[in-house]
Amino acid sequence: MAEPRERLRTLFRTAITEDPTSGLEPALVAHADDPVVAPILHRVTQRRVAFLADGYAELGLPPAQARHQAVVAYATYVGWVQLRRAAPAAVPEITNDPDALAHLLEHLVRA
């Protein structure tokens, strides 16, 4: 099994460079107040944050700090996806520049 830091790095790299659902996440978030979508989005968000918190805890962070870092990382991911979809030309580093992307990814992992 991979070391926790490498697992998080791989997760972040995959999450921010691949879009297998092609805009599904922003579409769901846009309908967060829909009575059918809301509980699903809530459940998925809870699971994702918990998964990340577990990863940060494996790195040695205390539970509260691991949770805090997980929330920041997940919020970053959601913002990244939204920005890539809504205004990619305004921030070309997130789509067109592999070196900038690698630098931003490393920053996310270090943070």
Number of C-alpha atoms within 10 A of each C-alpha: 4 8 10 16 15 11 13 18 16 14 13 19 17 12 15 18 14 11 12 9 7 11 13 11 14 17 11 15 15 11 13 16 12 11 9 10 14 15 13 13 17 11 10 12 14 12 12 14 21 16 14 21 24 18 20 22 19 15 14 12 15 13 14 11 14 22 21 15 19 22 19 15 19 16 13 14 16 17 13 16 22 17 16 19 14 11 10 16 13 10 11 13 17 21 15 12 11 12 10 14 18 14 12 14 19 14 10 17 16 9 9
